[in-house]
């Protein structure tokens, strides 16, 4: 693994010019180029230092974009991917691609006027705002660049068949989105009471969009009035602020380097086919077709990379209440901002998302909470544990936002996956037709060579600014909190328990039933469900209490407070320790592994 990581870091970037096919296919973007600043930490030939066409050397690249997979939304494409055979000859084949669009500047900070761009690149601009813009766009830790690099690194692990639990990367490009869409549903009630919000929208020619899932908005007699309430500026003295707004029918949108451990990691510091335009006075609706809008990854995480059957999925947010105007209609409120710098990351499209599987009351003929139903979830969770164990050992990886919408699956004909550790123990785990992978690395932290990649989402005053306190943003007046290898399974369990179990299963029968957590007089005993017991164990903090809920069933921590408490208080859900639990002893395999099957090393 040491040599693999060294080669990965030192392999030179390659030239790949933007083609006319790409410009035509992505006409909603301008000024396309391959380069993004994180490439400076990789090897670039001296002769190409000024080139905008250099890219990370993924095994596969897209040679032709054929068509958008319209039933699945504008993010999904049919394309031709190309690689080289052992003789260096190109091999081309059709594939399905998901295109993930990520902003390079925080849209809300743009509205707050924290970022400024001169009217012409050679004209002077106020140092404070222009400097902020340059620093953000050129930071190696820009969350968009960290996402792109993580996709490349994890794709390489899959390309080398070191783990099956990664999605293939097909490269990326940067550019300017002519109309970028950003979800503000959970924050809208706060934003709309701020003058900076409305003034910033005016100065940036931004619009409000209201997106509804699977209902016909125009069929609801109360929608137009509700829509006006949502999108109208509440300040009577700001009548000069004239804003257009859009409402959209449907969003389519192994072994490791031993010197680096989690203890020392800080030391080296799209929518539907038509849209309706409504002005403030409630003019008649006007159909607007073929308008290109790009959705931020927070709008709906299941859109991230999933292409199965074009089915609608639930939102992947933290569950905050939507604005009053959208009650009962399941609406998302979004900003649409013109001329937003973005990166487009092309990835292998997948079949489905873990979140959707939670809605299935019957899996392969097995009813919810039956033995066969639990068997599938136990096996699938082992896959997630195996993926995290390998990644944590290989590159000190933490995802830091792992929920059921950030785990996707693809179909497989393999009945079993085999895993091993250094002492020779082998696990044979049934797939039940699915191989799971982790996606969405905008908050990830990992190490490659001597460089620690830390998404700037973790910097103070950013989206995840209070989760950790270490390294380049360490505040000595606060306790040090380093990346927590228990975080991901704990966060995942919170998203799974409520979705998989309507009610806690019955207490296990017999005397001396073990207590899973205890808080004052409230004791939670092991249940008859091994799956529930496993998930609950991942929510238990260092004090022996659960971070999941209160005794009355209410959530214990709201919003980002949950993330802070997990990062600081939970240390019993380290992935490498889970594989030895009794629930997984059924998978231990002591006979010969078929020659045609790969045995994946977990590196521990």
N, C-alpha and C positions, 0 to 999 in steps of 0.2 A: 504493500500500500504506500509506503514511503516513496518508492520510485515512481509509482503512478501519479501521486500528488505532485511530485517534482516535475514530471513530464507535462502534466496538465498546466502547471503554472508557467512553464518555460516554452511550451509549444508556441511558435510565432503566430500572430494574427495573420489573416490572409486577405487579399484584395477581393472585393465582390462589388462591382459597380451596380448602382441602381439602374434597373432596366426600364425601357419604355413600357413594358408589360406591367411593371409595378406602378409606375406613375399613372397609367390609365386605370389600373385596378383600384388604386387608392387615391382617386382624384379628390377626395374630401380632405386630403393632406397636401401641403406644399413644402418645398425646400427639403425633400427627402435626402437623407444621408445615412451611412452606416455608423459613423463614428459617434461614440459617447465617451465622456471623460474617464470612466472606469477602465477603459482599454489601456490607459497610460500605465497601469500597474501590471499589464501583461507585456509580452515581448512583441515589439513592433519593429520591423526592419527600418534601418536609418533612412533608406531611400524613400520610405513611405510615411515618415513622421508627419508630414503635412497633408496626407491623403485623407479624404472624407469617406473613402470606400473600404477601409479596413474593418474586419469583423472577427469575432471569436471563432476559432476553428471547430465548429460543430461537425459531427460526422455527416449529417444531412443538411442540405440547403434547398430552398425552393427555387427551381429554375423557371417555373411558369405558374402563374395564378390563373386557373381556368374559369371559375365562376363562384359566386357566393351561393352557399347552400341555403337558399331563401327560406324554406320551411323552418330552419333552425335559427334564423336571424342573421344579421349582417356581419357578425363576428366569425362566422363559420364559412370555410372555403373548401372547394375541391381544387387541388393543385397537383403539380408534378414535383416530387422531391428527387434530388440527385445525390449520389454518393460515388465513391471510387471502389472498384474491386481490388483484389490483391495485386493485380498487374497495373494498377493505376488507370484503368479504363472506366469511364463514367457508366453508371447504372441508373436508369430513370424509372420511376414507378409512380402511379397515382396514389394520392393520400388525402386524408381529411385533416384540415388545419384549423386551429382556433387562433384568432388574433386578439391578443390582450392589449388594450390601450391604457397607458398609465401617464398621468400628468407629470411634468418635470418641475412645475411651480405649484405650490398649494393654492387652489382656486380661491379659498376664503382669504388668504393673505393677499392675493391679488386685489380682491374687492376692498380689503382694508388699506390698499395703497402701500403695502410693504414692499412691493416690487414695482419698479418702473423701467421702461425701455425708452431710449431716445427716439425721436421721430426718424432719425437717420443714424446709422452706426458710427459715423465720424463726427457727430455733433456732441458737445458736452452735456452732461446730465448731473443733477444733484448727487454728490458722492454717496450719501447714506443709502438712498433707495437703489441706485444703479449698482452700487457695490454689493448690496444684498442680493440683487438679481444675479449678478455674475457669480458670487460665491455659491449660491444655491444650484445654479445650472452646471457649475464646474466641480462641485463636490463629488468625490468618489463615493461618499456615503449617501448621496441622494437615493431615497427609497426606491425610486424607479430603476436606478442603475444596479442597486443591490439585488433587486428582483431579477433583473436580466442576467447578472453574473451567476446568481444561485441557480437559475434555470439552466445555464450552460454547464455548471459544475455537476449538478445532479443528472443532467442528461448524459454527461460523459460516463458516470457510473453505470447508467443503464446501457450505454453503447458498448461498454467493456464487459457487460453481463456480470457486474459485481453485485447488483441488486436489481430485482424486477420492479421495484416500487418507486420509480421515477418516470417522469414524462419526457419524451424526446423534445429537444429544442431544435427549431429550424432557423434560428437567427433572429435578427431584429433590425429595425431602422428607427431613426429619429426624424422628426419633422414638426410642422405646424398644423394643428387641427383647425380647420376653418370654423367648426362649431363643436365645442367640447361640453359634455354633460356630466354634472357632478351632483350626487345625492346629498341633500341637506334635510331630509325628512325629520330626523330626530332633533335637529337643532333649529328648525325653522321658527318655532314659536319664540325662541330667544332672538334670533336674527331680525325678525320682522319688527321688533320693538326698537331697533337701533338705526339711527339716521345714517351711520356709515354704510349700512347694508344697502339702503336704497340709493344713496349718493354714489356708492361704488358701482352698483349695477348700471347706473346712468353713465358714469364716466367710462366704463368698459363695454358699453353697448350690450350688456348681459340681459338675458331673458329668464323668466321663470317657466318651468315646464311641470305639468302635473301628469304623472304616469299612473295608469291603472292596470292591474293584472289581467284578468280574464273576463272582465265585464265590459259591456258596451256603455261607455260613459254618457253618451248622448241619450240613452234610453232612460236615464234617471232624471225625473222632472226637477229634482232639487240640485242637480249637479252644477248648472251654470251659476246659480246664486252662490253656491258653496265655493265654486272656483273663483268667482270674483272676490269673495272674502279672503281667500288664501293669497291671491296675487295682487291685492290692492294695498298701496302704501297707507299706513294708518295715520300719517301726520298730515293734518289738514293744511298746514302752511307750506307743504311741499307739493302743491298742485302742479308746479312747473315740471315735476319729475314725471315724464310720460314714458311708460314702459309697455312694450309689447310682451305678450306671454304666449307660450305654446302649451297645448295639452295633447298628450299622445296616447293613443289607444292601447298600446301593448308594448312593453319593453322587450326588445329582442337582444332586446339586447342580450469485516476484514481486519486487518491490523492497522495501527494508526501511528502517527508521529508521536512518540511517547513523551516528548518534552512539553507538550501542551495539553493541559487538562482544564476542567471547569474551575478548579481551584486557582489556577494561575492565568486564566484567559485574559484578565484585565491588565496584566502587568505590562504587556507590550502595546499597550494601546495604539339603441339601434332599433332600431325600433320598428314599429308596425309600418304598414305600407302607406298610411295616410296620417296626417296631423291636422288639427283644427286650430285656427288662429282666432283668438278672442281679444279685443282691445278693452280698455278700461270701461268704456261705455256700453259694452255688451253687444257689439256689432255682430252681424250674422257670421256663422262659421264659414271658414274658407279652407278647402282641401289644399294641402301643400304636399306634393309628392317628391320623392327622390331627394329629400334633404338629408345630408349626412350628419349624423350626430354620434358622438362617441361617449360611451358610458364609463364612468369611473368604476373601478373594481368593487367599490363598496355598495353599488346599487343592488347587485344580486350576485353573491359569490358563486352560486351554482352555474351562472353563465360563464364562469372563468374558463372552463375548458371542456364542458360537457356537450355532447351533440346527440344524445339519445332521443329519438322519437319526437323531438321538438316539444317536449312536455314542459309545462310551467313549473317553476319551483318556488320554494319559500325564500324569504329574505334572510341573509346571513348576518344581520346586524345584531347588536347586543340586546335587542328586545325593548328598547325605549319606546314610550308611547308616541304615536304619530300626532301631527298637529290636529287641533280641534276640528278644523275644517274638513279633515279627511276621515273622521270617525265613521266606521261602518262601511267604508268604500274601499279600504285597502289601497290607498293612494300613496305614491311616492312623489315628493316635491324635489325638483332638481333645478340647479343653476345651469344655464347654457351660456357659455362664454366663447366668444370668437377669438381666433388667433392664439390658441393655447399650445405651448410647446409640449410635445408628447414623445413617448417611445412606444413603438408597436413591437410586441414580442410574439413571434410565431411559434406555436407549440402543436404537438400531436394532439388532435381531438380525441376525447374519450367517450365512453358509452353512457356513464351515469354518475350520480353523486350519492355519497353515503346518506346525506340528509333525506333524500327521497325514499331510501330503503326503510327509514324509520316509520314512514307513513303506511307501509305495506302490512296489513293485518295477517296476510298469508304469504309465506315465502316457500316456493317450491312445494306447495301443498301442505305446509306446516303452519298451524295457526299461532298467533302471537302468544308468547310465553310458554309454548309447548317445548318439549325437549329438542325436537328437530329445529325449531325456530331459534332457540338459544344456541344450539350447536353451530349454526351459521354465524351468528354474531361473535361468538367466542373465537372461532377460526379467523374471522375477518379482523378482529381486534389484534390477534397475534400478528397478522401481517403489518398492521400499523406499528406495533411494538418493535417488530423486526426492522422496519424501515428506520425508525427513530434510533434504535440501538446502533445500527450500522452508521448512520449519518453523524450521530454524536461521537462515535469512536473515530470516524474518518476525518471529520472537519469541525469537531466541537460545535455541532449545529444545534441551535434552538429556533423553532419556528415562531413562537411567541404570539400566535393568534390561531391556534389549531382548534377548529370546531368542525362540525359535521359537514359544513358546506365547503371546506377546504380539503376534503378527501374525496377523490374520485376513483372510478373503476373502469376497467376495460374487460371485455370478454376473453376467456381463455379456454382452450381444450384440455389444458393440464388439470388432472384431478387433484394433484398434490404439489405443494412447494416444499422443498427441503432446506433446512437451515442447520448450521453447525457452529459450535464455539470451540475455543482452543483446547479444552479438555477432552474433546472428541464426541461430546454429546450431540446427537442429531435429532431434530424435530421433523416429523412429516405432518404437514398441516393441510387439510383439505381446502380447496379453493371454492368449491360450490359454484364454479364457473366464472369467478371474478378475481382479478388482481387489482389491488388498491394502490394508489399513489397519492402523494402529498403535493399540494399546489399553493400558490399565492405567497410569495416570499418577501412582501413589502415591509415586514417587521422582523425579518430573520437576522440572526447573528451567526457567523461562522468564520472559520480560519482557513486560509489557503496560503501555504508557505508561512512566512512570518507576518503576513498582513491579516489583521482582524477586520472583517467586513461587518460594519454595524449600521443598520438602517438609521438615517437621521430622524425617523419617526420617534426614536428614543431620546433625542436631544431635549433639553428643558423647553417647556411651553409648546412642544409638538404633541401629536396625537397620543403617543405612548410615553410621554416625557417623564412620568413618575414611576414607571415600571421597574427600572434599574437605576443604580447610581454607582458608576465605575468608569474606569478608563478615561477617554477624552472628555467626558462631561461630568467627571466625578466632583461632587460638592462635599468638601470635607466637613461641613457643618451638619451633614446628614449621615445616617448609617450607610455603610457600603453595601450595595446589593448587586451581586454579579449575576450573569445569565444562569438561570435555574434549570437544570436538566429535568426536573420534575414538572415544570410548568406545562408542557404540551399535553401530557396525558391527563393532568388535572383539568385543564381548560376543556379538553375534549370530553371528559366524563360529564362535566356540567351540561354540555350541549346534548349528551346522549341520554342521560337518566330520564329527564322529563319526556323526551320523545319516544323512548322505548317502553316506559312503564307509566301507565295512567295512575296507578296506585302502587305503593311499595308492596312487594310480595309478602306473603305470610311468613311469620317468624319460623325459623327452623325448629322442628320438634325435638324433644328430649331435654335432658338436664345439662346444665353447664354450657349452654349455648354461648359462644364467644360474643363479646361486645365489640362492635366495629368502631363506634365513637361514643363519647359521653360528654355532656355539658350540663353541669349542675345535676338536677334530678332526671334529665332527659338522656336516656340510653338507647342506642340503636343497636339491635342484635342482628347477627347473621340471619339471613332469610333462606328460604328453600331454593332461591335462585342464585346459582353460582355467578351468573353474569351480573346481576344486580350487586352482589357482594363485591365483585371485582371493581366495578365502576365506583361504588361508594368508597372503597378503600383509597381510591385515587383522590378523593375530595377531603381526606382527613389531614389536618395540619399538625404542626409539631406539638401542639398542646393536646392533641387527641380529639379535637372537635372538628365538625365538618364545616367547610366554607360554602357548602351548597345551599343550605336552607336553614330557617329557624324551626323550632319545634312545631309551630303552628302552620308550617308549610310555605310561609312566605320566603322569598329569596333573601339571603342574608346580606348580600352586597349588591348594590345597583351599579350599572354602568361600568366605568373603568375601575371603580374601587375593587371589583372582583379581581381584576388583573394585578393590582397592587398587592392585594392580600395573598394571592397565589404565589407571586414572585418572592414575597418576603417570608411566608409562613408555611409553605407546603414543600416537604423534601422527601416524601415517602413514595413518590411515583416515578422514580428513575427507570427508564425503559429497560435497561440491562438487568435490573433486579426482578422484573415482572416475569421473565421467561421461566424462572425457577418456581413459580407459585404452583400449588397443587392443581389448580384449574387447568394448567397446560401440561400436566404429566401425561395425560392421555395421548399427547402427540409425540412423545419420545419414541424414537425408532431405533431398534437394536439389530435389525437385519440389513442385508445388503441393499444399497440404493441402486435402482435400475441405471444402467450405463448411459441411457439417453437423457437422464435427468441431471440438472445442475444442482449442486449442493452449495447454497449461498452462505459464505462466512459472515457472521455478525461482528467479528473482530474483537470479541471479548473472551 
